[in-house]
Amino acid sequence: MPHAVVTGAASGMGRLMVERLLERGWTVSAVDLDTPALHELAGTAGVSAYPCDVSDPQLVRAAAAAVLAAHPRIDRLVTAAGIAVIGRLDDLDPERVARPMQVNYLGTVAWVHALLPALRESGGELVLFASLAGWIVTPGYGAYTASKFALVGYAETLALELRGSGITVRAVCPPAVRTPMIDGVIRDGQSAAAVERSRPLSPGQVIDAIEKSLRRRRAKIWVFPGPAGIVWRVRRLAPGLVNAATTRLGG
């Protein structure tokens, strides 16, 4: 049966991805920093748990080696681990600005680097969780946005470099999604009303869009769930209009 590795597997979209894969007969190596929730997930048949802080390259290498020792064939890597740091850039110290870059961007880079040889052998699938925030900016989200802009550039470059390798690459760019990260945003000072104005999608809508794209092997790299594709197109044609809208949302 096919095998997948999912980071950020203990909650949110990573957790739902694991559940969908299990429903379809896959086995899963579940990676997450949240050890209690991760081991709860590992009680499910077909799931192996690998606690790992994705921002630490040495821990990623060790976890990846353990995964490959148990499951030499990897058919899909899903990098869903992510965090958000909220605040104006002039109010955040450099360490806080760097944290999303370490987790969202460099954590993804580390896992891709560790498992890319196995994906080449299997002709597997690489699903990178970017964000609509990798294309548009919102005041108060600069640290998060910077990490997702970096990930968008990385994903597009990687897709070009892997052309002809047999690996399918998808970069998922959802708008706001109802996950534990949304709760963290509210705790960090963003009002619940402002979050609701963004009309968050459900995790299921995002996973549905990913599965649909993967079924179409020749589909483009980008996956824009819900209204994200419309916002992306408007941003290309009328960036000032989108900036005005995101400024209202961020405020």
N, C-alpha and C positions, 0 to 999 in steps of 0.2 A: 504494500500500500504506500501511497506517496507520503512524504514527510516534509513538514514546514517548521521553520524557526520564526517565532513571533516575539519581538521585544515590546515592552510595555503591555505584557499579556495579562496582567492581573486585574485590569480595570478598563473601562471606557471602550474605545474602538478596538484596541488590542484584544480585550477579553471577548468581544463579540466575534472578532475574526477567528479566534480559537474555537468558539462554539460552532461557527459555520463550517469550519474545516472538519471538525469531528463529525458533524452531521453528514458530511460527504465522504466519510470513510478514511480521512487522513489521520496520521499521528502527528503530534505537535511537541516540539521543544519550546517550552514557555519560559521567557526571560523577563525578569522584572526586579526592581530594587525592593519592592514591598514583599518581604519574605513571608510573613504570615498569610497574606492573601494568595501569594504564589503557591504555597504548599497546600492551601485549601483547593486551589484549582488542580493541583497535581493529584488530588484524590480521585479525579475523573479518569476513567479508563482511556488510554491512548495519549495521556499527557505526561511529559517528564519536566521537572522543574529545575531551573538553573538561575539561582539568585545572582544578580550582577548589577553593579553601578555602571551604566553604559558610558558615563563620562570619564571612566578610568581605563585607559588603553590596556594596561596590564591585566585588569580583571576581565576585560572583553576577550583578550587573547586566551586566558585560562578557561573562561566559560565556553568559548568557541571550540577549543581543543577537546573539552569534555563532551560537547555536543557531537563533534565529528567522530570521537571514539565510540560513542554509542550508536550514532546514525551517520555512517559515511556518506549516504546519498541524501542530498538536500534538494528538494523540488521547488521550494518557495521560501524566500526570506521576506518577512514583513517587518519594517522598522517603524513601530508605532509609539515607542517611548518618547515622551516629550513633556516639557514644563513651560509655564508662562511666568514671566516676571513683569509686573505692572507698575508703571510710574513714568513720569516725565524723565527724559534722558538727563536733564540738568539737575535732577534730584537724586539720581541713582549713582552709587559709587561704581567704579569700573568692575569690581568683583561681581556685583549683582548683574551688570550688563553682560558680563562674560558667561554667566551660568547657563542661560538658554543656548548659547553657542556651543558650550561644552556638551550639553545633553542632546539637544535637538539636531545639531549639525555634526559635530565631531563624533558623537555617539553613533550616529548613522554611518559615518565614514568608516569607523572602526569595525563595525559588524559587517559591512559590505566587503571591506578588505579581507577580513578573516574567512568569509564564506564564498567569495567569488570563485576560487578554483573549483569548489564542489558544485556550484551552480553552472559553471562551464561544462563540467562533465555530464550533468543531467539535462542540460538545455532548459534550465529552470526559470522561475519567475521571480522578479525582484520588485517588491511593492514598497515604495518609499512614501511615508506620510510627510508631505510638505504642508501647504496651507494656502488659502487665498491671500493670507497675510504675507506670502512670499511674492505677491504681485502688487499689492496696494498697501498704503500706510495709514495708520490710525494713531492720532496723538494719544500718548499714554501707553502705547504698546511697542515702543521702539526697540527694546531689547529682544522681545519675542520676534518682531518683524525682521530684524537683522539676521537672526538665526534661520528664518524661513527663506529670506532672499538668498542666503548662502546655499541653502539646500536646493532651491529651484535651479540655481546655476550649476550646482554639482550634478543634479539629476539629468539635466539636459546634456551636459558634457559627457556624462557616463553613458547615456543612451547612444550618443554618436560614436563613442569609442568602442562600444560593445556591438555595434551594428555588424551583422553577419556571424556573431558568436553563437547564436541559438538562444541567448538569454532574452526573455521578454521583460522590458522595463516599464513600470508605471509609476508616475509621481502623482499622488493624490492631493488635491488642492481644495479642501472643503472650506466653506465659511464657518461661522461659529457652530459648534455641535454640543448637544447636551451630554457632557461627560463630567467626571470629577474635576477636570481642569476648569470648567465653568464655575464650579463652587469655589475653587481657589482664586479665580479672578475676582469674585464678589468679596471674598475675605481680604484680598489685597486692596480693596477700596473702590472698585468699580461697582456702581449701584446695580441692584437687581433689575431696576427699570431700564437702565441702559443696555444691559445684556438682553432683556426681552425685546427691546427695539430692534435688535439684530436678527430676530426670528431664528433661533438656533435650529438646526436639523437634528433628527434623531440619529444615533449611531447606525441604526439599521439602514437608513437612507444612504449613508456613506458606503457601507459594506456592499449594498445592492449595486451601487454605481461601479465599485471596483470589480465585482464579479462579472457584471455585464461587459466591462471593458476587456477583461481577461479572456472572455469567451470569443471576442473578436480579435484574433491574434494580430491582425494588421492595423488595429486601432492606433491612434496617436498616443504618445507617452503620457499626456496630461489627462487626468480624471477630474472633472469639475462637477461635483454633486450639487443637486438642487439649483439654486439661482447663481451659483459661483461662475458658471460659464458666461452668463449674461453680464455680470459685473466685470469680468475680465475683459470682455469685448468693449464695453463702455469705457473702461479705463484706458484702453488703447486709443480710442477715438476722442474722448473728452475727459482727460485726466483731472481737469479742474472741477468738473461736476462730481466725480467720485471723491476727490479730496474734500470737497465741501460736505458731502454726505457722511464720510467717515469722521470728519471733525465733529459733526453733530453727535454721532454715535459715541465717539470717544469722550465727549464732554458730559 
